[in-house]
Structure formats: C-alpha cells, structure tokens
C-alpha cells in the first residue's frame, strides 16, 4: 500500500474520487445522489434546533453544494464558502477554494461552523483532518459532519468476496473499508473537540438487482477508488456470480435486493470557557446513598 510524505497509508485515490464526482455531477446533476439529499435534509434539521448564529461557514467536500446553498439563507450567516477538490465541482455563484483532502487551507480560528456531508470517510488521514478542522474553528465553533460507517454496503462486500473466492481463488478489494462507529467518539476527543456526539441511522434501500445498485453508486461518484483496486474490469463470470449470490442471500420475497447504508453523524465544539464542563470527582454536594436511600442502617 502506498504512503504519503508523512507516512500515512493512502487507502484512497483522492484524485480518482474527484474525477468520479465530476463525472457524476456533469451527467446527473443534483438528482444523481439521493443519499446526499437525505443527509443534507437531516443536517439542516439538526442545525435548526441550535438557536445561535454562525457568521462564517465552510462546507467541506459537499460535492453538489446543496447544503452550502441552503445555509446561505440561515439567519445570522454572513459568509459561506465551499472547499472542493476540483473547480468543476464549484458553481459560478459559489465562494470556493480548492484543497487537498489531507491539508485544509483554512486559517486557525477563522470559522464558526464547518459542515461536511458524506466526505470524511474518503480521507486517508481522518485523525489528522479532524485536528485541522478543530484548529480552523473559532472558540465555541461547531463541526457537523456525516460519513458512511462500517456496515454500509455490507451485502455488496460479501457478494463480491464470495464470487472472487469461488471464481478466481482470491479476492480483490472492491468495497472501501469504512470507519467503525465506536471509534468516532474517541477520534473527536483526541482531536480536541469538546461535547462530542456520535450517532447513526441505518437506511435500507431496495433495488431490482446488483446492477441497479452499482448504477446508483456511479451516479453518486462513489464507486471503487481504493489505491489497491484492480486496474482491470471485473470478469464477467465473477460479476454474474456476485449478482446471483446477492440475489440469493439478500433479497426479499418480491425478489428485490437490500442495500444497507449506515450514516454516521458527528458533532463537536471547539473548546470555550462558556461551555458546560463535567464536575470534578468528589465535588458532588449530595451522596448517591442519600438519594437512593441507604438500607444498611449505617450513617
């Protein structure tokens, strides 16, 4: 596996990701990515319950810019800009910056809010990127992000592995390894965020066949960008066997197959003196026994 100049393994070919996203946007526009639309709606709902302004906002890797455009109309917003890997992902009316996924061109403490819909799972150095995001936020600034979790496309992963094993006697990486939900809270804490929150929602989408699912992934620009991927097209006999395995193992009574998308939501705040802090051990004014009732008879 390749590594970058800092020694971080390069799991993903991020230039290829940008190319795939450009092609998807050019061919299908906003209509191509139903999952991004679902996530954008959920992120706006989460922000609607936070009754405070965020004057300066950045959208990181939003692909279509749908979230950024809606945040421009949020009360208390002065400036919204987008960070994208390619200029063709930016519309003429966007305030945009090009960036390398591993290096964010943002001044320290310059943002009040950074949002990132369905991008961070493509980053090779996720811990390092979270640290950079934390440093870019002003005190009491907020990170709100969504990414795909480990259970996403588990059916597709299993079908491809079984087909490759049966037909070729080996396995080629075809579905990306994704972050584990249980690790995300500790990553936010290690990056220096306060009040970190991690939760998830599992969406099950049904398709007529594996080929319909793969077509949707192309429309999202979310096909295989692993650096260790095979540079050859999947053999037809392997592909047909994978489709059969998928149909046999993951279909409903009506014959339609299921595809799982685990959407992980992250939020964390840049530390600030105004935020609530946990009590120090031993600082409680009342003992637990006095609340529950001490039945031992001792005092």
Number of C-alpha atoms within 10 A of each C-alpha: 8 12 11 11 6 7 8 13 14 17 20 21 18 20 14 16 19 20 16 20 24 22 18 23 21 14 12 13 14 18 14 21 21 13 17 21 17 10 20 23 14 14 19 14 11 12 13 11 8 9 8 10 13 21 16 20 24 25 25 26 24 22 29 23 22 16 22 22 16 13 20 17 11 15 12 13 15 13 14 23 19 27 26 23 22 19 13 15 25 21 12 9 7 14 14 19 18 16 17 14 22 17 12 16 14 17 12 13 16 16 26 22 24 24 24 25 25 22 16 21 19 24 18 20 19 17 15 17 18 21 17 19 24 27 21 22 25 20 19 20 24 24 24 19 22 25 21 26 23 18 18 22 20 14 18 22 18 16 24 24 18 18 23 22 14 14 15 12 9 11 14 14 17 18 20 20 18 17 19 12 19 11 10 21 18 14 17 24 16 14 19 19 26 21 16 18 16 18 14 15 12 14 14 14 13 18 17 14 17 24 13 13 19 15 13 17 16 19 24 25 23 18 19 20 22 21 17 16 16 12 7 6 7 14 12 9 13 20 19 15 19 24 19 16 20 24 19 13 13 17 18 12 6 7 14 16 24 24 21 16 19 21 22 23 24 21 21 23 24 25 19 13 8 8 13 10 10 6 8 7 6 8 7 9 6 9 10 10 10 9 8 8 10 11 7 6 6 5 6
